Amino acid sequence: MKVSWKPGTMVYPLPAALVSCGSSPEEHNLITVAWTGTICTQPAMLYISVRPERHSYGIIKSNMEFTLCLTTADMAKAVDWCGVKSGRDFDKWRETGLTKVPGQTVRCPMVGESPLCIECRVKTIMSLGSHDMFVAEVLNVVADDRYIDPVSGHFDLVSSGLMAYCHGGYYSLGEKLGKFGFSVEKKK
C-alpha cells in the first residue's frame, strides 16, 4: 500500500560534494552541498543550491565562481564537518586538514583529496525560497590521475570510493547493477 507523505525534497541519493569558493587565501572556504546536479550537456552546466544565510553564499555570489569537488568515503568526516561548521568561525581547510590545490581556470582552490573537481562560473542565480540556485557553466574538469587507465585513457571514477548523501546519512556507493542501455542490449 502507498501512503501520502508531506511534500518535501525526497530525491535521494545525491552526491555529497564539497564546494570550494573564494578568490584569495583569506576568503577561501568550503561548504558541503548535496543539492547539486547536471543540468545541460552542451554547454556543460551544473547547479548548486545554497541557503543565503550560509557564509559561502556571499563568497560565491561576489566572485561568481566555485569548484565542485566530489568526495569519497575516506573524506566523510571532513565533508560532514564542513557542512555543520561555519567558515565565519573556522578555517575549514586548516581544521579538516584537506589540501588546497590552486585552481586552473578559477581563483578558488580545488580539494586535493577529491577524485574529481569541476571548476565553474556562475551564469545566473535563481531565488527559490529557502535556497538559491547557482546555475553555472563548467569551465574545466580536473581528474585525479590515479583513476585514469594508462592504456585506454578511461577514467574509472567508481573505483575512487565515491560517497553519496541519502536522507540525512552518508553512504558508499554499492555494487554496479548494469550500464546505460543494458536493458536493450543484444546478446552476443
C-alpha positions as CSV (number, residue, x, y, z in Angstrom):
1,M,0.0,0.0,0.0
2,K,1.2,3.5,-0.8
3,V,0.8,6.3,1.8
4,S,0.7,10.1,1.0
5,W,3.6,11.8,2.6
6,K,4.1,15.5,3.2
7,P,5.6,17.4,0.3
8,G,9.4,17.5,0.6
9,T,12.7,17.0,-1.0
10,M,12.9,13.2,-1.2
11,V,15.0,12.8,-4.3
12,Y,17.9,10.6,-3.0
13,P,20.7,9.6,-3.1
14,L,22.7,12.7,-4.1
15,P,26.4,13.4,-4.3
16,A,27.9,14.6,-1.0
17,A,30.1,17.3,-2.6
18,L,32.5,19.9,-1.3
19,V,32.2,23.3,-2.9
20,S,35.3,25.5,-2.7
21,C,35.0,29.2,-3.1
22,G,36.9,32.5,-2.6
23,S,39.3,34.5,-4.7
24,S,42.1,34.9,-2.1
25,P,43.6,32.8,0.7
26,E,41.8,34.9,3.3
27,E,38.5,34.3,1.7
28,H,38.9,30.6,0.7
29,N,36.1,28.5,2.2
30,L,34.5,25.1,1.8
31,I,30.8,24.2,2.0
32,T,29.2,20.8,1.9
33,V,26.3,20.5,-0.6
34,A,24.1,17.7,-1.7
35,W,21.7,19.7,-3.7
36,T,23.7,19.7,-6.9
37,G,23.4,18.1,-10.3
38,T,23.9,18.2,-14.1
39,I,21.5,20.5,-16.0
40,C,23.0,20.7,-19.5
41,T,25.5,18.9,-21.7
42,Q,26.2,21.5,-24.4
43,P,27.4,23.8,-22.9
44,A,28.3,21.7,-19.9
45,M,26.4,23.1,-16.9
46,L,25.5,22.2,-13.3
47,Y,23.9,23.8,-10.3
48,I,24.3,24.0,-6.6
49,S,21.6,25.2,-4.2
50,V,22.8,27.2,-1.1
51,R,20.9,29.0,1.7
52,P,21.5,32.7,1.6
53,E,22.5,32.8,5.2
54,R,25.4,30.4,4.7
55,H,28.9,32.1,4.8
56,S,29.9,30.6,1.4
57,Y,26.7,32.1,-0.3
58,G,28.1,35.6,-0.2
59,I,31.5,34.5,-1.3
60,I,30.1,32.6,-4.3
61,K,27.8,35.5,-5.2
62,S,30.6,38.0,-5.0
63,N,33.1,36.0,-7.1
64,M,30.6,34.3,-9.4
65,E,32.7,31.1,-9.4
66,F,33.2,27.9,-7.4
67,T,34.8,24.5,-7.7
68,L,32.6,21.4,-7.1
69,C,34.7,18.6,-5.7
70,L,33.3,15.0,-5.5
71,T,34.0,13.2,-2.2
72,T,34.9,9.7,-1.1
73,A,34.2,7.6,1.9
74,D,37.7,8.4,3.2
75,M,36.6,12.1,3.3
76,A,33.3,11.5,5.2
77,K,34.3,13.1,8.5
78,A,35.8,16.2,6.8
79,V,32.8,16.5,4.5
80,D,30.3,16.4,7.4
81,W,32.3,18.8,9.4
82,C,32.4,21.4,6.6
83,G,28.6,21.1,6.4
84,V,27.9,21.8,10.1
85,K,30.6,24.4,10.9
86,S,30.7,27.9,9.5
87,G,33.6,29.5,7.7
88,R,32.7,32.6,9.6
89,D,34.1,30.9,12.7
90,F,36.7,28.4,11.4
91,D,39.3,28.0,8.7
92,K,37.8,24.8,7.3
93,W,40.9,23.9,5.3
94,R,43.1,24.0,8.4
95,E,40.5,22.3,10.7
96,T,39.9,19.4,8.3
97,G,43.4,19.0,7.0
98,L,42.2,19.0,3.4
99,T,44.7,20.0,0.8
100,K,44.3,23.2,-1.2
101,V,45.4,22.8,-4.8
102,P,45.4,26.0,-6.9
103,G,42.5,26.3,-9.4
104,Q,43.4,26.1,-13.0
105,T,40.7,28.3,-14.5
106,V,39.1,29.9,-11.4
107,R,40.6,31.6,-8.4
108,C,39.2,29.3,-5.8
109,P,41.2,26.2,-4.9
110,M,40.4,22.5,-5.5
111,V,40.4,19.9,-2.8
112,G,43.5,17.7,-3.3
113,E,41.8,14.6,-1.8
114,S,38.9,14.8,-4.3
115,P,39.0,12.4,-7.2
116,L,37.2,14.9,-9.5
117,C,37.0,18.7,-9.3
118,I,34.7,20.7,-11.5
119,E,35.6,24.4,-12.0
120,C,32.6,26.6,-12.6
121,R,31.5,30.1,-13.5
122,V,28.1,31.2,-12.3
123,K,25.7,32.2,-15.1
124,T,22.6,33.1,-13.1
125,I,21.3,32.9,-9.5
126,M,17.7,31.9,-9.0
127,S,16.0,32.7,-5.7
128,L,13.7,29.8,-4.9
129,G,12.7,30.1,-1.3
130,S,14.9,28.6,1.4
131,H,17.7,28.1,-1.1
132,D,19.1,30.0,-4.1
133,M,20.2,28.0,-7.1
134,F,23.5,28.9,-8.7
135,V,23.4,27.8,-12.3
136,A,27.0,27.5,-13.6
137,E,28.9,26.7,-16.7
138,V,31.6,24.1,-16.4
139,L,34.9,25.6,-17.3
140,N,37.3,22.8,-16.5
141,V,37.2,19.3,-15.1
142,V,40.3,18.1,-13.2
143,A,40.6,14.3,-12.6
144,D,43.0,12.5,-10.2
145,D,45.3,10.5,-12.5
146,R,45.2,7.6,-10.1
147,Y,41.8,6.7,-11.6
148,I,42.9,7.0,-15.3
149,D,43.8,3.8,-17.0
150,P,47.2,4.5,-18.7
151,V,46.4,2.2,-21.7
152,S,42.8,3.1,-22.5
153,G,42.7,6.6,-21.0
154,H,39.4,5.6,-19.4
155,F,38.6,7.4,-16.2
156,D,37.3,5.0,-13.5
157,L,35.5,7.3,-11.1
158,V,33.7,4.4,-9.4
159,S,36.9,2.9,-8.0
160,S,37.6,6.1,-6.1
161,G,35.0,5.1,-3.5
162,L,32.5,7.9,-4.1
163,M,30.3,9.0,-1.3
164,A,26.6,9.8,-1.5
165,Y,24.1,11.5,0.8
166,C,20.7,9.9,1.4
167,H,18.0,11.4,3.7
168,G,20.5,12.5,6.5
169,G,23.1,9.8,6.1
170,Y,26.4,9.3,4.1
171,Y,26.9,6.1,2.2
172,S,29.4,4.5,0.0
173,L,28.2,3.5,-3.5
174,G,27.3,-0.2,-3.8
175,E,27.7,-2.8,-6.5
176,K,27.1,-2.0,-10.2
177,L,23.7,-3.2,-11.4
178,G,24.2,-2.6,-15.1
179,K,25.4,0.0,-17.6
180,F,23.4,2.6,-19.6
181,G,21.5,0.7,-22.2
182,F,22.0,-2.8,-20.7
183,S,18.2,-3.5,-20.7
184,V,18.0,-3.4,-24.5
185,E,21.5,-4.7,-25.4
186,K,21.6,-7.5,-27.9
187,K,23.0,-10.8,-26.6
188,K,26.3,-11.8,-28.2
